[in-house]
Amino acid sequence: MKKITIFILIAVFLATPLSGCKNDSLAMNDNGEIAVGELKQSFEDGTYYAHNSYCNDEGYICAMKTIVKNGLITQIIFDYIDCNGLRYSNISNSEMQNDIQYFKTTVKNLCTNVLANQDYANVRNMANDKISKDFLALIALLFPQMQQGNTETVVLNQAEAYTAISDRDYYGFYSMLTVEYISDKINLISFSLIDSSGSSVSSSDIPDEALPKESQYTYAGIIKMINTIPSDKETLYKQPASNEWSFLYSMYNSLTYDIQIKHKAANINIEIIL
């Protein structure tokens, strides 16, 4: 393959091009330009978009935009966007500035690597945290699109886990529910009682007065039944299998409301936001 001397101006997730960014592993000048090395593939000119289908546990979707000009990827924008269309990188909260700055630095390094190499192979080795993994999932989706010139927005149906925790009860326990969805389908249910240290509670930890005097079901058996994925894989609410253990079902069902509020489809126009 022939090595070319064209330079690409980095414009990562910010609205304006980055300047003065530094990465010693790449040939970058003071104007934020990167020398593109040996080309392994070519791309079709156009603007390409990808995003998650549902918000994550924090209320954000991952979104990406890439631009190809003259057969080269010239711009990558990656950000988290909440249900109101607010970009994570634009949040002005002093208590979150360290986290946001870490996000920006991580994304800049990821984008720089892809732009310099016109490939995302090296990003696989960099994907050791959530930000990098989210970036990798979307850039991997967009590469075939850019190669084929397909500018239709790509939606990623990946697993998203949501967690809800109750207030502490009379006996000092908390109920915790984690539900993993793939699109609208329930992929995992994990309900348990936990103590103040976060450890799961067993029947021996529960005071005798709180346990049913007579029941055909054990505490462990009821927990297992609650954690069984429903046949339709969509309904979280469950009727008590035993009146004696209805208090556990009440704890579980009360947390399902919080989960359902978190599990929102990404009904925002990323083409306008990015």
N, C-alpha and C positions, 0 to 999 in steps of 0.2 A: 504493500500500500504506500501511496505517496504522502509524504509529510507536507502540510501546507503551513503558510505563515500568517494566515488571517488571524485577527484578534477578535475576541468576543467581549463585549462590555457586560459585566455582571450586573444584573438587576434582579435581585433575589426576591424576597417576599415583601420588601418595602416598595412604596409607590415610586420612589426615585432611585436611580442607579446608585449602588454602593461605591464609595471611593475610599482608597487608602486601606482596604481590607488586606490582610496578610496571611498567607499560608505558605510556609517554606518548602512544602513538597511540590508546589506548582510554580510555573514561570509566570509571575504576575508583576505588572509594573505599578507605579505609584498612582495611576489613574484608574486602578481597579480593572485592568484588562488582562485577559489570560491568553497565552499562546496555545492554540489548539494543536495537539500532537497528531500522530498517525490516525487517520480515519479508518474505522473498521466497518462502518455502515453509513448509509445516507438516509435522509429523511425528506418527506414531502412538506413543502411550505404550508403554513397554516397556524391557527391557534387551537390549542387542545385543552380540554378540561377533564378532571376526574374528581370524584368526592365519594365519601361514605354514604350509605343509604340511610343510616340512623345515627342520631347523636350518641355520644359515649356517656359514661357515668357522670362526667363533669358537665355535660350539656353542650358539648362541642362536636362538630363534624370535622373531619380532615378534608381539606380541599387543595387542589393543585391546578396551576395553569402553566402551560409551556408554549413558547412561540418558536417556530422554525422559519428561518429566512435563508434563502440561497442554499438550502439543503443542510443547514446547521442549526442546532438548538441554540438560540441566542438569549433566551430568558426563561427562568423558572421562578414561579411564585408558589410558595407553600405556606399555608396558615391553618389555624384552627378557627372555626366560625361558630358562634352560638346561634340559638334559634331566632334571635332578633337581628341577625346579620352582622353582629359586631365581631371584628377580627381580634384574635387574642393578642397579636403583636401591637395593636393600637390601644390596648387597655391602659388607662392612666390611673393606676392604683399604686401608691408608694409601697404598700406592704407586699406587692407582687413583683416589684421591679427586678429583684434578683432572679426570680423564676423566668420572667419575660426576657431578660437579657441573656440568660442561658439558652432559652429557646431560639432567640435570634442568632446567637453565635453558632449554635448547632446547625441550624438550617442554612446559614451562610456557608459553612464548611461543606455541607452535603451538596448544595447547589453548585458551589465552586468545583467540586470534584467531578460532578456530572458534566458541567459545561466544558471543563478542560479536556476530559477524556471522550466526550460525546458518547458516553456509555455509563451504565450504573453498576457494572461488575464490582468495582471497588467499594461501592456503598454497602454491599452485602457484608463486608468485613467491618464496616463502621456501625452497623445496625445493632448496637448493644444497649440501647435504651428505647423508651416508648416513642420519643420523637423520631428517632432514626428509623424505627420499624414502621411507623405510620408513613413516613416519607417514602421508604422503600416500597411499601405496598402500592402506593399510587404511581410512582415513577415506573414501576414494573408494568402497570396496566397501560400507561401511556406510550411506552416504546413501540409496541406493535401498531398502535394507532398512528403514530408519527411516521412509521415506516410505510404504512399503507395509504397515508393521506386521509384517514377517516377522522373527521373533526366532530363526530357525534360524541356528546358528553358520556363518559364512562362512569357507571355507578358501581361501587364496590360493596358487595353484600358479605361483610366479614362478621365474625362473632364479636358481639359486644356484651360485656358483663356489667350488671347493675347491682348495687348493694344498698340495703336499707337496714337500719338498726333502731330498735325501740329505746325508749327510756328505761331506766332501771326499775325493776318491779319490787314488790314487797320483800322478796327474799334476796334481793341484791343481784338478780340475774338480768341479762339483756337477751332479747331475741334478735337474731340476725338472719337475714335472707339475702342470698345472692342468686340471681337468675341470669343465665346466659342465653341470648337470642342470636339466631342467624336470620336476618330480615325479621319476619313476624313469627317465626317458629321458635318455640322454646327448645333449647338444646341441653340445658342443665338447670336443676333446682337444688339449692343447698340451703336448708333451713336448720337452725340449731339454737339451743340456748347456750350462752357464753357467760363466764364470770367476769369480774372486773379486770382480770389479766388477759382476757381474750381467749381463754381456753374453753373448749367445748365442755358442757355439763353432762355428766352421766346420771343415771337414776340414783346412784348412791350419793350423789351430791345434793339431791333434792330432799328437803325435809319431809318426813313421813306424812305430816299433816297436809302437804300439797299434792300428794299422790293419791290416786283413786284407791279405795279400799278393796274393791273387787272389779276386775276387768279381764276380758279374754285377751287383751292386748298388753304388751309390755311397752314401756317408754321407748325403748330402741325400735320396737316394731312400728309404733305410731310415727316416729321420726322418719323411718324408712318409707312408710306409706305417703307421708306428706311430700317427701322428696322424689316420688315417682312422677315421671313426666306424663302428663295427660295424653290420652290417645289422639286427641285432635291437635296436640302440640301448640295450642294457642291460648287455652283458658288457664289462668292462674288460680282463680278462686276454687276452693274445695269445700265440699260438705263434710262435716265430721263423720269419720267411720265409726266413732264410738262416743256416746254422750259423756262418758266418764273422762274422756280426754278432749272434750270440746274446747277447754281453755287453751290448749296448744294450737288447735285450728284457728281459734280467734286471734291469737298472737300472729300466726302465719298470715291469715287473710288480711289483717290490718296493715301488714307490711307490703302486701301486693299492690296496694293503692300507690304507695311511694314509687315502687318499681315501674308501674304503668305510666306514671307521670314522667319519669325519666326517659322511658323508651319512646322517643319521638322520631318520626320520619323527618328527613332533611328537606323541609319545604321552603327552601330559599334559593334564590337565583345567584349562583356563584359567578356567572358570567358578568354580572353587574358589580358584585362585591370585589372580585379580584381584578 
